[in-house]
Amino acid sequence: MHSIITRPIAIDADTIENRPMMYIALSYDHRIIDGKEAVGFLKTIKDLIENPEDLLLES
């Protein structure tokens, strides 16, 4: 994970706001793991970082 920095983000056609952003990278062996599963894993991590209450409320 990289550090959190503030970046300008387009909210809609007329609005730009500064929002905290962070890059996340994943390394894996392509011989063992298909890219589709790796992307799904990163999406789950992203969703849980953005909404940590989901981690506690999901059963």
GUSENU-340442 format. One record per residue (C-alpha): residue in three letters; z, y, x. Coordinates in steps of 0.2 Angstrom, whole numbers, plus 5000, padded with zeros to 4 digits. Each point is the difference from the previous one (the first is absolute). Layout:
% GUSENU-340442
{site 'ALA' {Z Y X}}
...
% end
This chain:
% GUSENU-340442
{site 'MET' {5000 5000 5000}}
{site 'HIS' {4996 5017 5006}}
{site 'SER' {5011 5016 4997}}
{site 'ILE' {5000 5009 4984}}
{site 'ILE' {4990 5017 5001}}
{site 'THR' {4996 5012 4987}}
{site 'ARG' {4981 5001 4995}}
{site 'PRO' {4990 5010 4987}}
{site 'ILE' {4995 4989 4986}}
{site 'ALA' {4988 5004 4986}}
{site 'ILE' {5009 4997 4983}}
{site 'ASP' {4985 5005 4990}}
{site 'ALA' {4985 5010 5001}}
{site 'ASP' {5009 5017 5001}}
{site 'THR' {5017 4995 5008}}
{site 'ILE' {5005 4995 5018}}
{site 'GLU' {5018 4996 5004}}
{site 'ASN' {5009 4995 5016}}
{site 'ARG' {5007 4983 4999}}
{site 'PRO' {5009 4988 5012}}
{site 'MET' {4989 4987 5006}}
{site 'MET' {5002 4985 5012}}
{site 'TYR' {4987 4987 5007}}
{site 'ILE' {5004 4982 4999}}
{site 'ALA' {4990 4987 5010}}
{site 'LEU' {5000 4981 5000}}
{site 'SER' {4994 4988 5013}}
{site 'TYR' {4996 4982 4996}}
{site 'ASP' {4990 4985 5006}}
{site 'HIS' {4984 5000 4991}}
{site 'ARG' {4998 4981 5003}}
{site 'ILE' {5015 4997 4989}}
{site 'ILE' {5002 5014 4988}}
{site 'ASP' {4985 5006 4989}}
{site 'GLY' {4999 5019 4999}}
{site 'LYS' {5002 5000 4981}}
{site 'GLU' {5018 4993 5002}}
{site 'ALA' {5004 5013 5014}}
{site 'VAL' {4994 5014 4989}}
{site 'GLY' {5010 4994 4985}}
{site 'PHE' {5015 4999 5011}}
{site 'LEU' {4998 5018 5006}}
{site 'LYS' {4998 5006 4982}}
{site 'THR' {5016 4992 4995}}
{site 'ILE' {5009 5008 5015}}
{site 'LYS' {4992 5017 4996}}
{site 'ASP' {5005 4998 4981}}
{site 'LEU' {5018 4995 5005}}
{site 'ILE' {5002 5015 5012}}
{site 'GLU' {4994 5012 4987}}
{site 'ASN' {5011 4992 4986}}
{site 'PRO' {5015 4992 5008}}
{site 'GLU' {5008 4998 4984}}
{site 'ASP' {4987 4986 4995}}
{site 'LEU' {5007 4989 5014}}
{site 'LEU' {5017 5000 4992}}
{site 'LEU' {4995 4999 4982}}
{site 'GLU' {4986 4987 5001}}
{site 'SER' {5006 4982 4998}}
% end
